[in-house]
Every structure is written in C-alpha cells, then in structure tokens.
Amino acid sequence: MEQFTVILFRPDLDGVAAAAIAARAAGPDVEALAVGSQHLVGFFTDEAQRRLPAHYRLVICGLELVRTDWDGRLVRPALLDALRDFTQPIRWFSGRAWAPEDIATLQHMFGEERIRVRPDASSEAALVRELLGEADDRYADWLVAMAEDRLPAGPQSAWGKAWRHTIPFVKDDPPALAQAVGLLAAQKPQEIPKALIERAERTEREVLGQAAAAAGDAVEIGERRLIALALPRRLHPFWKEAGAAALRERDAQFCLCALSGRDVLALARREGLRVDLEGWARYVTDLMPGASVVERQPEAEILNVPGLKGDQGLLDEVVRLLIEGAHLLRG
C-alpha cells in the first residue's frame, strides 16, 4: 500500500510545478496544500493535524524558515517548537537563501539529506526534479521548463502558456492551486478548467485596472524612475503583478507597493533589471526607527514600517530616503 503524502507548496507558478513533480514521485495517495512561508506554522497545529492520517510523509516545496511575518509578528520560535515535536518523515526543498544557522538547525532535527536549500538552483521545480522521481521522466522535465519559461514551442502553445498566465492570478485560492497540481501531476496539462481561466482573467482585469488608476507619478532616481502604488486588501496577493503592470504603465524601473491597511511595503525592480535592492532597502530601515526588512525575494524587498497604515507621511518619507540612498543601488 502506498504511503499517504502531504505536499506543502508556495502559491506561485514555481511552487505549483515543484509540487506536481513531487506528487508524481510520491504516488497516487497525495494531498497538496498551498501555503505561504509566514503561515507555515499553522499546518502543525493540532486542528490541522487532526484532519490528516496518523502516519504520512511530508514534502515541503519552496517554503522558507522565516523569522517574522510581513506584519512584524515573530514566527520562528513557534515554528521551531512545532518542528521539534513533528514525528512524520519530512523532505524540504528551498531555492532561496537561508541563514546558515537555520539550515543547520533543521538538518540537525531531520538529517542533512532531508533539508535541501540551494539558492543557486535555477528554480525550485528544478531542485525537486533533481532529487525526486524517475530520471527518464520527460514530462517532469517539461514541468521544470514551464516554471522557467523555456518550454518547447509545442507544449508551450498547447498548455504551458495557459498555465503560466492563469496560476499567478489564482494564487489567493488554495483549492484552485491544489487542483492545478493534481492535473499537472496526472499529466493532464491540457485539461485546464474553463472556470479557472475565467477567474484568472477577471482578477487580471481588476489588477491591471488598479495599477493604471493608482500608480503615482514617477520620481527620478538618477537615470531611473520610481513609482509608488497603493493596493486595496483584496488585491494584496497580487502586489507583484500589479507592480509589474504599473511599471509598464509609467515606464519606470522601480515600484514601491503599499499594502493598504497594513504596515507593509514591497520595493520591487522591473523584471530583467540587474540591480541588487538589498543595500537600498536597508538604508531606509536603518534610518526609520522600528522599520525592518522582513523578506528578500529574487526581485523585491519586503519592508515592515510600523505606523505606515495610519500615516501617509511615512510613505512619503520612505520615498525621500530611497531618493537619498539611490547611490547604494548595486548592479
């Protein structure tokens, strides 16, 4: 009898592809769950565990051991306590940079071979593919290629383009993402549900409309341009897509996206722009009491600025500091 497997994956295209590859390797008895890294501790609560079999394997694709959530609440101690008490076999794959002490801690808990953190991996799907599944599984190779936008013309036209366009705009819907993983894992990529496509298209129209309407005037940053954009709560999951659309709309290179009603800013660069934002973002947090970088992403820095949600002047201050610290942009 196949052992039941639970796969936790990050709610984005790479996470979906990685989870589908892991599901193919695990066998038919699988449950895939989309979860953000900052909410991972919720999976280990008694309430969540009671809904699962007494014995199962856990595979984690693309999540990180985070210290705080975006709203500045401490996450790491509770998550480590939960992991220390966790008795199921686990494999964990991440393609983002971790603090060395976090890697060492989890490898000590579960074994070095079971915690694979490779920030040099071309994608998390590629990392999972390297270590799970059959070596001659050509379709799994195609799932990696889909995640990395390099599918051959045939499958790209037949199904890759549709999935790449749909998944980013249903990332706020875990059941829809789990459905995507199931179809992709079962090698049924052309059976993308019409309802899923229509839902994604509606969300995309709303995101693009908000980006066009809410993006401020561009501010000169040397030879480049920065725009600020505020997003209502219902569109918070789509800050990356809204920011990219606003950058195109205003012909700018950097976007400072404020998540309305929260003390959270996302400082993002235009896709393909070879600039490191880390020093720029830390200049802001060093000069704003209580502010901190709460997450680094490949093309963005996520900042928590206490008091931001109630004081528009703080957003203006962040913009001023970004202009002042533009010399710290690297790349």
Secondary structure, DSSP 8 states (H G I E B T S, - for coil): ----EEEEE-SSHHHHHHHHHHHHHH-S-EEEEE--GGGGGGGGSHHHHHTS-SS-EEEEES----SB-TTS-B-HHHHHHHHHT--S-EEEEE-S---HHHHHHHHHHH-GGGEEE-TTSS-HHHHHHHHSS-TT-HHHHHHHHHHTT---HHHIIIIIHHHHHHGGGSTT-HHHHHHHHHHHHTT-GGG--HHHHHHHHHHHHHHHHHHHHH----EEETTEEEEEEEE-GGGGGGHHHHHHHHHHHHT-SEEEEEETTTTEEEEEE-TT---B-HHHHHHHHHHSTT-EEEEEETTEEEEE-TTGGG-HHHHHHHHHHHHHTGGG-B-
